[in-house]
Amino acid sequence: MARINVQRQLAIFEVARNAGDKSMAEIRQMLRAAFTRRGLTSRPIPWLEAMASEAFYGKPYIVDMPGHPLTLITGPLA
């Protein structure tokens, strides 16, 4: 499960970094494509909407991984 969460987090970071001036629909598609490239299954629509909304504002969602170093990363991507 930890590997899946790390891959999911990396996909979210990638999309948030590249979301720029993209529409919500484009960002949702970017998330789906990033998950597919990493061998992950797509997430439920409400979840994708929440992730796309965060990425739209340049704020990557942080996947809850207690004790994992990625949980220490906060704030918008540079």
Distance bins in CASP14 RR format, pairs under 12 A and 6 or more apart:
PFRMAT RR
TARGET T0000
AUTHOR 0000-0000-0000
RMODE 2
METHOD distances of the structure
MODEL  1
1 7 0 0 0 0 0 1 0 0 0 0 0
1 8 0 0 0 0 0 1 0 0 0 0 0
1 40 0 0 0 0 0 1 0 0 0 0 0
1 63 0 0 0 0 0 1 0 0 0 0 0
1 64 0 0 0 0 0 1 0 0 0 0 0
1 65 0 0 0 0 1 0 0 0 0 0 0
1 66 0 0 0 0 0 1 0 0 0 0 0
1 68 0 0 0 0 0 1 0 0 0 0 0
2 8 0 0 0 0 0 1 0 0 0 0 0
2 9 0 0 0 0 0 1 0 0 0 0 0
2 63 0 0 0 0 0 1 0 0 0 0 0
2 64 0 0 0 0 0 1 0 0 0 0 0
2 65 1 0 0 1 0 0 0 0 0 0 0
2 66 0 0 0 0 0 1 0 0 0 0 0
2 67 0 0 0 0 1 0 0 0 0 0 0
2 68 1 0 0 1 0 0 0 0 0 0 0
2 69 0 0 0 0 0 1 0 0 0 0 0
2 70 0 0 0 0 0 1 0 0 0 0 0
2 71 0 0 0 0 0 1 0 0 0 0 0
3 9 0 0 0 0 0 1 0 0 0 0 0
3 10 0 0 0 0 0 1 0 0 0 0 0
3 38 0 0 0 0 1 0 0 0 0 0 0
3 39 0 0 0 0 0 1 0 0 0 0 0
3 40 0 0 0 0 0 1 0 0 0 0 0
3 63 0 0 0 0 0 1 0 0 0 0 0
3 65 0 0 0 0 0 1 0 0 0 0 0
3 68 0 0 0 0 0 1 0 0 0 0 0
4 10 0 0 0 0 0 1 0 0 0 0 0
4 11 0 0 0 0 0 1 0 0 0 0 0
4 35 0 0 0 0 0 1 0 0 0 0 0
4 38 0 0 0 0 1 0 0 0 0 0 0
4 39 0 0 0 0 1 0 0 0 0 0 0
4 40 1 0 0 1 0 0 0 0 0 0 0
4 41 0 0 0 0 1 0 0 0 0 0 0
4 43 0 0 0 0 0 1 0 0 0 0 0
4 63 0 0 0 0 1 0 0 0 0 0 0
4 65 0 0 0 0 0 1 0 0 0 0 0
5 11 0 0 0 0 0 1 0 0 0 0 0
5 12 0 0 0 0 0 1 0 0 0 0 0
5 38 0 0 0 0 0 1 0 0 0 0 0
5 40 0 0 0 0 1 0 0 0 0 0 0
5 61 0 0 0 0 0 1 0 0 0 0 0
5 62 0 0 0 0 0 1 0 0 0 0 0
5 63 1 0 1 0 0 0 0 0 0 0 0
5 64 1 0 0 1 0 0 0 0 0 0 0
5 65 1 0 1 0 0 0 0 0 0 0 0
5 66 0 0 0 0 0 1 0 0 0 0 0
5 67 0 0 0 0 0 1 0 0 0 0 0
5 68 1 0 0 1 0 0 0 0 0 0 0
5 70 0 0 0 0 1 0 0 0 0 0 0
5 71 0 0 0 0 1 0 0 0 0 0 0
6 12 0 0 0 0 0 1 0 0 0 0 0
6 13 0 0 0 0 0 1 0 0 0 0 0
6 38 0 0 0 0 1 0 0 0 0 0 0
6 40 0 0 0 0 0 1 0 0 0 0 0
6 62 0 0 0 0 0 1 0 0 0 0 0
6 63 0 0 0 0 1 0 0 0 0 0 0
6 65 1 0 0 1 0 0 0 0 0 0 0
6 68 1 0 0 1 0 0 0 0 0 0 0
6 69 0 0 0 0 1 0 0 0 0 0 0
6 70 1 0 0 1 0 0 0 0 0 0 0
6 71 0 0 0 0 0 1 0 0 0 0 0
7 13 0 0 0 0 0 1 0 0 0 0 0
7 14 0 0 0 0 0 1 0 0 0 0 0
7 34 0 0 0 0 1 0 0 0 0 0 0
7 35 0 0 0 0 1 0 0 0 0 0 0
7 36 0 0 0 0 0 1 0 0 0 0 0
7 37 0 0 0 0 1 0 0 0 0 0 0
7 38 1 0 1 0 0 0 0 0 0 0 0
7 39 1 0 0 1 0 0 0 0 0 0 0
7 40 1 0 1 0 0 0 0 0 0 0 0
7 41 0 0 0 0 0 1 0 0 0 0 0
7 63 0 0 0 0 1 0 0 0 0 0 0
7 65 0 0 0 0 0 1 0 0 0 0 0
7 70 0 0 0 0 0 1 0 0 0 0 0
8 14 0 0 0 0 0 1 0 0 0 0 0
8 15 0 0 0 0 0 1 0 0 0 0 0
8 31 0 0 0 0 1 0 0 0 0 0 0
8 34 0 0 0 0 1 0 0 0 0 0 0
8 35 1 0 0 1 0 0 0 0 0 0 0
8 36 0 0 0 0 0 1 0 0 0 0 0
8 37 0 0 0 0 0 1 0 0 0 0 0
8 38 1 0 0 1 0 0 0 0 0 0 0
8 39 0 0 0 0 0 1 0 0 0 0 0
8 40 1 0 1 0 0 0 0 0 0 0 0
8 41 0 0 0 0 1 0 0 0 0 0 0
8 42 0 0 0 0 0 1 0 0 0 0 0
8 43 0 0 0 0 1 0 0 0 0 0 0
8 47 0 0 0 0 0 1 0 0 0 0 0
8 48 0 0 0 0 0 1 0 0 0 0 0
8 51 0 0 0 0 1 0 0 0 0 0 0
8 60 0 0 0 0 0 1 0 0 0 0 0
8 61 0 0 0 0 1 0 0 0 0 0 0
8 62 0 0 0 0 0 1 0 0 0 0 0
8 63 1 0 1 0 0 0 0 0 0 0 0
8 64 0 0 0 0 0 1 0 0 0 0 0
8 65 0 0 0 0 1 0 0 0 0 0 0
8 68 0 0 0 0 0 1 0 0 0 0 0
8 70 0 0 0 0 0 1 0 0 0 0 0
9 15 0 0 0 0 0 1 0 0 0 0 0
9 16 0 0 0 0 0 1 0 0 0 0 0
9 34 0 0 0 0 0 1 0 0 0 0 0
9 35 0 0 0 0 0 1 0 0 0 0 0
9 38 0 0 0 0 0 1 0 0 0 0 0
9 40 0 0 0 0 0 1 0 0 0 0 0
9 51 0 0 0 0 0 1 0 0 0 0 0
9 60 0 0 0 0 1 0 0 0 0 0 0
9 61 0 0 0 0 1 0 0 0 0 0 0
9 62 1 0 0 1 0 0 0 0 0 0 0
9 63 1 0 1 0 0 0 0 0 0 0 0
9 64 0 0 0 0 1 0 0 0 0 0 0
9 65 1 0 0 1 0 0 0 0 0 0 0
9 68 0 0 0 0 1 0 0 0 0 0 0
9 69 0 0 0 0 0 1 0 0 0 0 0
9 70 1 0 1 0 0 0 0 0 0 0 0
9 71 0 0 0 0 1 0 0 0 0 0 0
9 73 0 0 0 0 1 0 0 0 0 0 0
10 16 0 0 0 0 0 1 0 0 0 0 0
10 17 0 0 0 0 0 1 0 0 0 0 0
10 31 0 0 0 0 0 1 0 0 0 0 0
10 34 0 0 0 0 1 0 0 0 0 0 0
10 35 0 0 0 0 0 1 0 0 0 0 0
10 37 0 0 0 0 0 1 0 0 0 0 0
10 38 1 0 0 1 0 0 0 0 0 0 0
10 39 0 0 0 0 0 1 0 0 0 0 0
10 40 0 0 0 0 1 0 0 0 0 0 0
10 60 0 0 0 0 1 0 0 0 0 0 0
10 62 0 0 0 0 0 1 0 0 0 0 0
10 63 0 0 0 0 1 0 0 0 0 0 0
10 65 0 0 0 0 0 1 0 0 0 0 0
10 70 0 0 0 0 1 0 0 0 0 0 0
10 73 0 0 0 0 0 1 0 0 0 0 0
11 17 0 0 0 0 0 1 0 0 0 0 0
11 18 0 0 0 0 0 1 0 0 0 0 0
11 27 0 0 0 0 0 1 0 0 0 0 0
11 30 0 0 0 0 1 0 0 0 0 0 0
11 31 1 0 0 1 0 0 0 0 0 0 0
11 32 0 0 0 0 1 0 0 0 0 0 0
11 33 0 0 0 0 1 0 0 0 0 0 0
11 34 1 1 0 0 0 0 0 0 0 0 0
11 35 1 0 1 0 0 0 0 0 0 0 0
11 36 0 0 0 0 1 0 0 0 0 0 0
11 37 1 0 0 1 0 0 0 0 0 0 0
11 38 1 0 1 0 0 0 0 0 0 0 0
11 39 0 0 0 0 1 0 0 0 0 0 0
11 40 1 0 0 1 0 0 0 0 0 0 0
11 41 0 0 0 0 0 1 0 0 0 0 0
11 42 0 0 0 0 0 1 0 0 0 0 0
11 43 0 0 0 0 0 1 0 0 0 0 0
11 48 0 0 0 0 0 1 0 0 0 0 0
11 51 0 0 0 0 1 0 0 0 0 0 0
11 55 0 0 0 0 0 1 0 0 0 0 0
11 60 0 0 0 0 1 0 0 0 0 0 0
11 61 0 0 0 0 0 1 0 0 0 0 0
11 63 0 0 0 0 1 0 0 0 0 0 0
12 18 0 0 0 0 0 1 0 0 0 0 0
12 19 0 0 0 0 0 1 0 0 0 0 0
12 27 0 0 0 0 0 1 0 0 0 0 0
12 30 0 0 0 0 0 1 0 0 0 0 0
12 31 1 0 0 1 0 0 0 0 0 0 0
12 34 1 0 0 1 0 0 0 0 0 0 0
12 35 0 0 0 0 1 0 0 0 0 0 0
12 38 0 0 0 0 0 1 0 0 0 0 0
12 40 0 0 0 0 0 1 0 0 0 0 0
12 43 0 0 0 0 0 1 0 0 0 0 0
12 47 0 0 0 0 0 1 0 0 0 0 0
12 48 0 0 0 0 0 1 0 0 0 0 0
12 50 0 0 0 0 0 1 0 0 0 0 0
12 51 1 0 0 1 0 0 0 0 0 0 0
12 52 0 0 0 0 0 1 0 0 0 0 0
12 54 0 0 0 0 1 0 0 0 0 0 0
12 55 1 0 0 1 0 0 0 0 0 0 0
12 58 0 0 0 0 0 1 0 0 0 0 0
12 59 0 0 0 0 0 1 0 0 0 0 0
12 60 1 0 1 0 0 0 0 0 0 0 0
12 61 1 0 1 0 0 0 0 0 0 0 0
12 62 0 0 0 0 1 0 0 0 0 0 0
12 63 1 0 0 1 0 0 0 0 0 0 0
12 70 0 0 0 0 0 1 0 0 0 0 0
12 73 0 0 0 0 0 1 0 0 0 0 0
12 77 0 0 0 0 0 1 0 0 0 0 0
13 19 0 0 0 0 0 1 0 0 0 0 0
13 30 0 0 0 0 0 1 0 0 0 0 0
13 31 0 0 0 0 0 1 0 0 0 0 0
13 34 0 0 0 0 1 0 0 0 0 0 0
13 38 0 0 0 0 0 1 0 0 0 0 0
13 51 0 0 0 0 0 1 0 0 0 0 0
13 54 0 0 0 0 0 1 0 0 0 0 0
13 55 0 0 0 0 1 0 0 0 0 0 0
13 58 0 0 0 0 0 1 0 0 0 0 0
13 59 0 0 0 0 0 1 0 0 0 0 0
13 60 1 0 1 0 0 0 0 0 0 0 0
13 61 0 0 0 0 1 0 0 0 0 0 0
13 62 0 0 0 0 1 0 0 0 0 0 0
13 63 0 0 0 0 0 1 0 0 0 0 0
13 70 0 0 0 0 1 0 0 0 0 0 0
13 73 0 0 0 0 1 0 0 0 0 0 0
13 75 0 0 0 0 0 1 0 0 0 0 0
13 76 0 0 0 0 0 1 0 0 0 0 0
13 77 1 0 0 1 0 0 0 0 0 0 0
13 78 0 0 0 0 0 1 0 0 0 0 0
14 27 0 0 0 0 0 1 0 0 0 0 0
14 30 0 0 0 0 1 0 0 0 0 0 0
14 31 0 0 0 0 1 0 0 0 0 0 0
14 33 0 0 0 0 1 0 0 0 0 0 0
14 34 1 0 1 0 0 0 0 0 0 0 0
14 35 0 0 0 0 0 1 0 0 0 0 0
14 37 0 0 0 0 1 0 0 0 0 0 0
14 38 0 0 0 0 1 0 0 0 0 0 0
14 51 0 0 0 0 0 1 0 0 0 0 0
14 55 0 0 0 0 1 0 0 0 0 0 0
14 60 0 0 0 0 1 0 0 0 0 0 0
14 77 0 0 0 0 1 0 0 0 0 0 0
15 22 0 0 0 0 1 0 0 0 0 0 0
15 24 0 0 0 0 0 1 0 0 0 0 0
15 26 0 0 0 0 1 0 0 0 0 0 0
15 27 1 0 0 1 0 0 0 0 0 0 0
15 28 0 0 0 0 1 0 0 0 0 0 0
15 29 0 0 0 0 1 0 0 0 0 0 0
15 30 1 0 1 0 0 0 0 0 0 0 0
15 31 1 0 1 0 0 0 0 0 0 0 0
15 32 0 0 0 0 1 0 0 0 0 0 0
15 33 0 0 0 0 1 0 0 0 0 0 0
15 34 1 0 1 0 0 0 0 0 0 0 0
15 35 0 0 0 0 1 0 0 0 0 0 0
15 37 0 0 0 0 0 1 0 0 0 0 0
15 38 0 0 0 0 0 1 0 0 0 0 0
15 48 0 0 0 0 0 1 0 0 0 0 0
15 51 1 0 0 1 0 0 0 0 0 0 0
15 52 0 0 0 0 1 0 0 0 0 0 0
15 53 0 0 0 0 0 1 0 0 0 0 0
15 54 0 0 0 0 1 0 0 0 0 0 0
15 55 1 0 1 0 0 0 0 0 0 0 0
15 56 0 0 0 0 1 0 0 0 0 0 0
15 58 0 0 0 0 1 0 0 0 0 0 0
15 59 0 0 0 0 0 1 0 0 0 0 0
15 60 1 0 0 1 0 0 0 0 0 0 0
15 61 0 0 0 0 1 0 0 0 0 0 0
15 77 0 0 0 0 0 1 0 0 0 0 0
16 22 0 0 0 0 0 1 0 0 0 0 0
16 27 0 0 0 0 1 0 0 0 0 0 0
16 30 0 0 0 0 1 0 0 0 0 0 0
16 31 0 0 0 0 1 0 0 0 0 0 0
16 34 0 0 0 0 0 1 0 0 0 0 0
16 51 0 0 0 0 1 0 0 0 0 0 0
16 52 0 0 0 0 1 0 0 0 0 0 0
16 53 0 0 0 0 0 1 0 0 0 0 0
16 54 1 0 0 1 0 0 0 0 0 0 0
16 55 1 0 1 0 0 0 0 0 0 0 0
16 56 0 0 0 0 1 0 0 0 0 0 0
16 57 0 0 0 0 1 0 0 0 0 0 0
16 58 1 0 1 0 0 0 0 0 0 0 0
16 59 1 0 0 1 0 0 0 0 0 0 0
16 60 1 1 0 0 0 0 0 0 0 0 0
16 61 0 0 0 0 1 0 0 0 0 0 0
16 62 0 0 0 0 0 1 0 0 0 0 0
16 73 0 0 0 0 0 1 0 0 0 0 0
16 75 0 0 0 0 0 1 0 0 0 0 0
16 76 1 0 0 1 0 0 0 0 0 0 0
16 77 1 0 1 0 0 0 0 0 0 0 0
16 78 0 0 0 0 0 1 0 0 0 0 0
17 27 0 0 0 0 0 1 0 0 0 0 0
17 30 0 0 0 0 0 1 0 0 0 0 0
17 34 0 0 0 0 0 1 0 0 0 0 0
17 55 0 0 0 0 1 0 0 0 0 0 0
17 58 0 0 0 0 1 0 0 0 0 0 0
17 59 0 0 0 0 0 1 0 0 0 0 0
17 60 1 0 0 1 0 0 0 0 0 0 0
17 76 0 0 0 0 1 0 0 0 0 0 0
17 77 1 0 1 0 0 0 0 0 0 0 0
17 78 0 0 0 0 1 0 0 0 0 0 0
18 26 0 0 0 0 0 1 0 0 0 0 0
18 27 0 0 0 0 1 0 0 0 0 0 0
18 29 0 0 0 0 0 1 0 0 0 0 0
18 30 1 0 0 1 0 0 0 0 0 0 0
18 31 0 0 0 0 0 1 0 0 0 0 0
18 33 0 0 0 0 0 1 0 0 0 0 0
18 34 0 0 0 0 1 0 0 0 0 0 0
18 55 0 0 0 0 1 0 0 0 0 0 0
18 56 0 0 0 0 0 1 0 0 0 0 0
18 58 0 0 0 0 0 1 0 0 0 0 0
18 60 0 0 0 0 0 1 0 0 0 0 0
18 77 0 0 0 0 1 0 0 0 0 0 0
19 25 0 0 0 0 0 1 0 0 0 0 0
19 26 0 0 0 0 1 0 0 0 0 0 0
19 27 1 0 1 0 0 0 0 0 0 0 0
19 28 0 0 0 0 0 1 0 0 0 0 0
19 29 0 0 0 0 0 1 0 0 0 0 0
19 30 1 0 0 1 0 0 0 0 0 0 0
19 31 0 0 0 0 1 0 0 0 0 0 0
19 34 0 0 0 0 0 1 0 0 0 0 0
19 51 0 0 0 0 0 1 0 0 0 0 0
19 52 0 0 0 0 1 0 0 0 0 0 0
19 53 0 0 0 0 0 1 0 0 0 0 0
19 54 0 0 0 0 1 0 0 0 0 0 0
19 55 1 0 1 0 0 0 0 0 0 0 0
19 56 1 0 0 1 0 0 0 0 0 0 0
19 57 0 0 0 0 1 0 0 0 0 0 0
19 58 1 0 0 1 0 0 0 0 0 0 0
19 59 0 0 0 0 1 0 0 0 0 0 0
19 60 0 0 0 0 1 0 0 0 0 0 0
19 76 0 0 0 0 0 1 0 0 0 0 0
19 77 0 0 0 0 1 0 0 0 0 0 0
20 26 0 0 0 0 1 0 0 0 0 0 0
20 27 0 0 0 0 1 0 0 0 0 0 0
20 30 0 0 0 0 0 1 0 0 0 0 0
20 55 0 0 0 0 1 0 0 0 0 0 0
20 56 0 0 0 0 1 0 0 0 0 0 0
20 57 0 0 0 0 0 1 0 0 0 0 0
20 58 1 0 0 1 0 0 0 0 0 0 0
20 76 0 0 0 0 0 1 0 0 0 0 0
20 77 0 0 0 0 0 1 0 0 0 0 0
21 27 0 0 0 0 0 1 0 0 0 0 0
21 56 0 0 0 0 1 0 0 0 0 0 0
21 58 0 0 0 0 0 1 0 0 0 0 0
22 28 0 0 0 0 1 0 0 0 0 0 0
22 29 0 0 0 0 1 0 0 0 0 0 0
22 30 1 0 0 1 0 0 0 0 0 0 0
22 31 0 0 0 0 0 1 0 0 0 0 0
22 52 0 0 0 0 1 0 0 0 0 0 0
22 55 0 0 0 0 1 0 0 0 0 0 0
22 56 1 0 0 1 0 0 0 0 0 0 0
22 57 0 0 0 0 0 1 0 0 0 0 0
22 58 0 0 0 0 0 1 0 0 0 0 0
23 29 0 0 0 0 1 0 0 0 0 0 0
23 30 0 0 0 0 0 1 0 0 0 0 0
23 52 0 0 0 0 1 0 0 0 0 0 0
23 53 0 0 0 0 0 1 0 0 0 0 0
23 55 0 0 0 0 0 1 0 0 0 0 0
23 56 0 0 0 0 1 0 0 0 0 0 0
24 30 0 0 0 0 0 1 0 0 0 0 0
24 31 0 0 0 0 0 1 0 0 0 0 0
24 45 0 0 0 0 0 1 0 0 0 0 0
24 48 0 0 0 0 1 0 0 0 0 0 0
24 49 1 0 0 1 0 0 0 0 0 0 0
24 50 0 0 0 0 0 1 0 0 0 0 0
24 51 0 0 0 0 0 1 0 0 0 0 0
24 52 1 0 1 0 0 0 0 0 0 0 0
24 53 1 0 0 1 0 0 0 0 0 0 0
24 54 0 0 0 0 0 1 0 0 0 0 0
24 55 0 0 0 0 1 0 0 0 0 0 0
24 56 1 0 1 0 0 0 0 0 0 0 0
24 57 0 0 0 0 0 1 0 0 0 0 0
25 31 0 0 0 0 0 1 0 0 0 0 0
25 32 0 0 0 0 0 1 0 0 0 0 0
25 48 0 0 0 0 0 1 0 0 0 0 0
25 49 0 0 0 0 0 1 0 0 0 0 0
25 52 0 0 0 0 1 0 0 0 0 0 0
25 56 0 0 0 0 0 1 0 0 0 0 0
26 32 0 0 0 0 0 1 0 0 0 0 0
26 33 0 0 0 0 0 1 0 0 0 0 0
26 52 0 0 0 0 1 0 0 0 0 0 0
26 55 0 0 0 0 0 1 0 0 0 0 0
26 56 0 0 0 0 1 0 0 0 0 0 0
27 33 0 0 0 0 0 1 0 0 0 0 0
27 34 0 0 0 0 0 1 0 0 0 0 0
27 48 0 0 0 0 1 0 0 0 0 0 0
27 49 0 0 0 0 1 0 0 0 0 0 0
27 50 0 0 0 0 0 1 0 0 0 0 0
27 51 0 0 0 0 1 0 0 0 0 0 0
27 52 1 0 1 0 0 0 0 0 0 0 0
27 53 0 0 0 0 1 0 0 0 0 0 0
27 54 0 0 0 0 1 0 0 0 0 0 0
27 55 1 0 1 0 0 0 0 0 0 0 0
27 56 1 0 1 0 0 0 0 0 0 0 0
27 57 0 0 0 0 0 1 0 0 0 0 0
27 58 0 0 0 0 1 0 0 0 0 0 0
27 60 0 0 0 0 0 1 0 0 0 0 0
27 61 0 0 0 0 0 1 0 0 0 0 0
28 34 0 0 0 0 0 1 0 0 0 0 0
28 35 0 0 0 0 0 1 0 0 0 0 0
28 42 0 0 0 0 1 0 0 0 0 0 0
28 43 0 0 0 0 0 1 0 0 0 0 0
28 44 0 0 0 0 0 1 0 0 0 0 0
28 45 0 0 0 0 1 0 0 0 0 0 0
28 46 0 0 0 0 0 1 0 0 0 0 0
28 47 0 0 0 0 0 1 0 0 0 0 0
28 48 1 0 1 0 0 0 0 0 0 0 0
28 49 1 0 0 1 0 0 0 0 0 0 0
28 50 0 0 0 0 0 1 0 0 0 0 0
28 51 0 0 0 0 1 0 0 0 0 0 0
28 52 1 0 1 0 0 0 0 0 0 0 0
28 53 0 0 0 0 1 0 0 0 0 0 0
28 54 0 0 0 0 0 1 0 0 0 0 0
28 55 0 0 0 0 1 0 0 0 0 0 0
28 56 0 0 0 0 1 0 0 0 0 0 0
29 35 0 0 0 0 0 1 0 0 0 0 0
29 36 0 0 0 0 0 1 0 0 0 0 0
29 42 0 0 0 0 0 1 0 0 0 0 0
29 48 0 0 0 0 1 0 0 0 0 0 0
29 52 0 0 0 0 1 0 0 0 0 0 0
29 55 0 0 0 0 0 1 0 0 0 0 0
30 36 0 0 0 0 0 1 0 0 0 0 0
30 37 0 0 0 0 0 1 0 0 0 0 0
30 48 0 0 0 0 0 1 0 0 0 0 0
30 51 0 0 0 0 0 1 0 0 0 0 0
30 52 0 0 0 0 1 0 0 0 0 0 0
30 55 1 0 0 1 0 0 0 0 0 0 0
30 56 0 0 0 0 0 1 0 0 0 0 0
31 37 0 0 0 0 0 1 0 0 0 0 0
31 38 0 0 0 0 0 1 0 0 0 0 0
31 40 0 0 0 0 0 1 0 0 0 0 0
31 42 0 0 0 0 1 0 0 0 0 0 0
31 43 1 0 0 1 0 0 0 0 0 0 0
31 45 0 0 0 0 0 1 0 0 0 0 0
31 47 0 0 0 0 1 0 0 0 0 0 0
31 48 1 0 1 0 0 0 0 0 0 0 0
31 49 0 0 0 0 1 0 0 0 0 0 0
31 50 0 0 0 0 0 1 0 0 0 0 0
31 51 1 0 1 0 0 0 0 0 0 0 0
31 52 1 0 0 1 0 0 0 0 0 0 0
31 53 0 0 0 0 0 1 0 0 0 0 0
31 54 0 0 0 0 0 1 0 0 0 0 0
31 55 1 0 0 1 0 0 0 0 0 0 0
31 56 0 0 0 0 0 1 0 0 0 0 0
31 60 0 0 0 0 0 1 0 0 0 0 0
31 61 0 0 0 0 0 1 0 0 0 0 0
32 38 0 0 0 0 0 1 0 0 0 0 0
32 39 0 0 0 0 0 1 0 0 0 0 0
32 40 0 0 0 0 1 0 0 0 0 0 0
32 41 0 0 0 0 0 1 0 0 0 0 0
32 42 1 0 1 0 0 0 0 0 0 0 0
32 43 0 0 0 0 1 0 0 0 0 0 0
32 45 0 0 0 0 0 1 0 0 0 0 0
32 47 0 0 0 0 0 1 0 0 0 0 0
32 48 1 0 0 1 0 0 0 0 0 0 0
32 51 0 0 0 0 0 1 0 0 0 0 0
32 52 0 0 0 0 0 1 0 0 0 0 0
33 39 0 0 0 0 0 1 0 0 0 0 0
33 40 0 0 0 0 0 1 0 0 0 0 0
33 42 0 0 0 0 1 0 0 0 0 0 0
33 48 0 0 0 0 0 1 0 0 0 0 0
34 40 0 0 0 0 1 0 0 0 0 0 0
34 42 0 0 0 0 0 1 0 0 0 0 0
34 43 0 0 0 0 0 1 0 0 0 0 0
34 48 0 0 0 0 0 1 0 0 0 0 0
34 51 0 0 0 0 0 1 0 0 0 0 0
34 52 0 0 0 0 0 1 0 0 0 0 0
34 55 0 0 0 0 0 1 0 0 0 0 0
34 60 0 0 0 0 0 1 0 0 0 0 0
35 41 1 0 0 1 0 0 0 0 0 0 0
35 42 1 0 1 0 0 0 0 0 0 0 0
35 43 1 0 0 1 0 0 0 0 0 0 0
35 47 0 0 0 0 0 1 0 0 0 0 0
35 48 0 0 0 0 1 0 0 0 0 0 0
35 51 0 0 0 0 1 0 0 0 0 0 0
36 42 1 0 0 1 0 0 0 0 0 0 0
36 43 0 0 0 0 0 1 0 0 0 0 0
40 63 0 0 0 0 0 1 0 0 0 0 0
41 47 0 0 0 0 0 1 0 0 0 0 0
41 48 0 0 0 0 0 1 0 0 0 0 0
42 48 1 0 0 1 0 0 0 0 0 0 0
42 51 0 0 0 0 0 1 0 0 0 0 0
43 49 0 0 0 0 1 0 0 0 0 0 0
43 50 0 0 0 0 1 0 0 0 0 0 0
43 51 1 0 0 1 0 0 0 0 0 0 0
43 52 0 0 0 0 0 1 0 0 0 0 0
43 61 0 0 0 0 0 1 0 0 0 0 0
43 63 0 0 0 0 0 1 0 0 0 0 0
44 50 0 0 0 0 1 0 0 0 0 0 0
44 51 0 0 0 0 0 1 0 0 0 0 0
45 51 0 0 0 0 0 1 0 0 0 0 0
45 52 0 0 0 0 0 1 0 0 0 0 0
46 52 0 0 0 0 0 1 0 0 0 0 0
46 53 0 0 0 0 0 1 0 0 0 0 0
47 53 0 0 0 0 0 1 0 0 0 0 0
47 54 0 0 0 0 0 1 0 0 0 0 0
47 61 0 0 0 0 1 0 0 0 0 0 0
47 63 0 0 0 0 0 1 0 0 0 0 0
48 54 0 0 0 0 0 1 0 0 0 0 0
48 55 0 0 0 0 0 1 0 0 0 0 0
48 61 0 0 0 0 0 1 0 0 0 0 0
49 55 0 0 0 0 0 1 0 0 0 0 0
49 56 0 0 0 0 0 1 0 0 0 0 0
49 61 0 0 0 0 0 1 0 0 0 0 0
50 56 0 0 0 0 0 1 0 0 0 0 0
50 57 0 0 0 0 0 1 0 0 0 0 0
50 59 0 0 0 0 0 1 0 0 0 0 0
50 60 0 0 0 0 0 1 0 0 0 0 0
50 61 1 0 0 1 0 0 0 0 0 0 0
50 63 0 0 0 0 0 1 0 0 0 0 0
51 57 0 0 0 0 0 1 0 0 0 0 0
51 58 0 0 0 0 0 1 0 0 0 0 0
51 59 0 0 0 0 0 1 0 0 0 0 0
51 60 0 0 0 0 1 0 0 0 0 0 0
51 61 1 0 1 0 0 0 0 0 0 0 0
51 62 0 0 0 0 0 1 0 0 0 0 0
51 63 0 0 0 0 1 0 0 0 0 0 0
52 58 0 0 0 0 0 1 0 0 0 0 0
52 59 0 0 0 0 0 1 0 0 0 0 0
52 60 0 0 0 0 0 1 0 0 0 0 0
52 61 0 0 0 0 1 0 0 0 0 0 0
53 59 0 0 0 0 1 0 0 0 0 0 0
53 60 0 0 0 0 0 1 0 0 0 0 0
53 61 0 0 0 0 1 0 0 0 0 0 0
54 60 1 0 0 1 0 0 0 0 0 0 0
54 61 1 0 1 0 0 0 0 0 0 0 0
54 62 0 0 0 0 1 0 0 0 0 0 0
54 63 0 0 0 0 0 1 0 0 0 0 0
54 75 0 0 0 0 0 1 0 0 0 0 0
54 76 0 0 0 0 1 0 0 0 0 0 0
54 77 0 0 0 0 0 1 0 0 0 0 0
55 61 1 0 0 1 0 0 0 0 0 0 0
55 76 0 0 0 0 0 1 0 0 0 0 0
55 77 0 0 0 0 1 0 0 0 0 0 0
56 76 0 0 0 0 0 1 0 0 0 0 0
57 75 0 0 0 0 0 1 0 0 0 0 0
57 76 0 0 0 0 1 0 0 0 0 0 0
57 77 0 0 0 0 0 1 0 0 0 0 0
58 75 0 0 0 0 1 0 0 0 0 0 0
58 76 1 0 1 0 0 0 0 0 0 0 0
58 77 1 0 0 1 0 0 0 0 0 0 0
58 78 0 0 0 0 0 1 0 0 0 0 0
59 73 0 0 0 0 0 1 0 0 0 0 0
59 74 0 0 0 0 1 0 0 0 0 0 0
59 75 1 0 0 1 0 0 0 0 0 0 0
59 76 1 0 1 0 0 0 0 0 0 0 0
59 77 0 0 0 0 1 0 0 0 0 0 0
60 70 0 0 0 0 0 1 0 0 0 0 0
60 73 0 0 0 0 1 0 0 0 0 0 0
60 74 0 0 0 0 1 0 0 0 0 0 0
60 75 0 0 0 0 1 0 0 0 0 0 0
60 76 1 0 0 1 0 0 0 0 0 0 0
60 77 1 0 0 1 0 0 0 0 0 0 0
60 78 0 0 0 0 0 1 0 0 0 0 0
61 70 0 0 0 0 0 1 0 0 0 0 0
61 71 0 0 0 0 0 1 0 0 0 0 0
61 73 0 0 0 0 0 1 0 0 0 0 0
61 74 0 0 0 0 0 1 0 0 0 0 0
61 75 0 0 0 0 0 1 0 0 0 0 0
61 76 0 0 0 0 0 1 0 0 0 0 0
61 77 0 0 0 0 0 1 0 0 0 0 0
62 68 0 0 0 0 0 1 0 0 0 0 0
62 69 0 0 0 0 0 1 0 0 0 0 0
62 70 1 0 0 1 0 0 0 0 0 0 0
62 71 1 0 0 1 0 0 0 0 0 0 0
62 72 0 0 0 0 1 0 0 0 0 0 0
62 73 1 0 0 1 0 0 0 0 0 0 0
62 74 1 0 0 1 0 0 0 0 0 0 0
62 75 0 0 0 0 1 0 0 0 0 0 0
62 76 0 0 0 0 0 1 0 0 0 0 0
62 77 0 0 0 0 0 1 0 0 0 0 0
63 70 1 0 0 1 0 0 0 0 0 0 0
63 71 0 0 0 0 1 0 0 0 0 0 0
63 73 0 0 0 0 0 1 0 0 0 0 0
64 70 0 0 0 0 0 1 0 0 0 0 0
64 71 1 0 0 1 0 0 0 0 0 0 0
65 71 1 0 1 0 0 0 0 0 0 0 0
65 72 0 0 0 0 0 1 0 0 0 0 0
65 73 0 0 0 0 0 1 0 0 0 0 0
66 72 0 0 0 0 0 1 0 0 0 0 0
END
